[in-house]
Amino acid sequence: MKKDEFVELVKEKGGYESKAAAEKAIKAFTEAVTEALKQKKSVTLVGFGTFSTVEVPEKSGKVPGTDRTYTKPAHTAPKFKFGKTVKDVVA
C-alpha cells in the first residue's frame, strides 16, 4: 500500500473531511512517535503494539568474498513489537 492509499484509508476510517486532514493526522502521529523514541521513551498502543528503542552493541564482521573486516559501532535502534490483537487479525 502506497502513502496515497494509506491516507485515503485513514480518511475513511477516521471520518476526516479531507485527505489533507488525514495526512496531517498521520504526520502528527509519526512525528510524536519519533520524538518519543528520540527521548528513549517507549510508546504503547494497547492492542496494536509498542514502539521502543534498543541498544545494539558494537559488531565486527568480515566482508563476504574478501579478507576485509569491518566494525559497526554501538548504536540505538528503533524497534516495534506487534500486539496480540493485530497478530490475531493477521493470522
Backbone hydrogen bonds, N-H to C=O, Kabsch-Sander energy under -0.5 kcal/mol:
donor,donor_aa,acceptor,acceptor_aa,energy
6,F,2,K,-2.3
7,V,3,K,-2.9
8,E,4,D,-2.0
9,L,5,E,-2.1
10,V,6,F,-2.6
11,K,7,V,-2.4
12,E,8,E,-2.2
13,K,9,L,-2.9
14,G,10,V,-2.7
15,G,11,K,-0.9
16,Y,11,K,-1.3
22,A,18,S,-1.7
23,E,19,K,-2.8
24,K,20,A,-2.1
25,A,21,A,-1.9
26,I,22,A,-2.2
27,K,23,E,-2.4
28,A,24,K,-2.4
29,F,25,A,-2.3
30,T,26,I,-2.6
31,E,27,K,-2.4
32,A,28,A,-2.2
33,V,29,F,-2.4
34,T,30,T,-2.4
35,E,31,E,-2.3
36,A,32,A,-2.1
37,L,33,V,-2.5
38,K,34,T,-2.2
39,Q,35,E,-1.4
40,K,37,L,-1.8
41,K,36,A,-2.7
43,V,51,F,-2.6
45,L,43,V,-0.5
45,L,49,G,-3.1
46,V,44,T,-0.7
48,F,45,L,-2.4
49,G,45,L,-2.3
50,T,81,K,-2.4
51,F,43,V,-2.9
52,S,79,K,-2.8
54,V,77,A,-2.4
56,V,54,V,-0.6
56,V,75,H,-3.5
59,K,72,K,-2.6
61,G,70,Y,-2.2
63,V,68,R,-2.5
66,T,63,V,-1.8
70,Y,61,G,-2.5
72,K,59,K,-3.8
75,H,56,V,-2.0
77,A,54,V,-2.8
79,K,52,S,-2.9
81,K,50,T,-2.2
83,G,48,F,-2.7
86,V,47,G,-1.2
87,K,83,G,-2.1
88,D,84,K,-2.7
89,V,85,T,-2.1
90,V,86,V,-2.4
91,A,87,K,-2.1
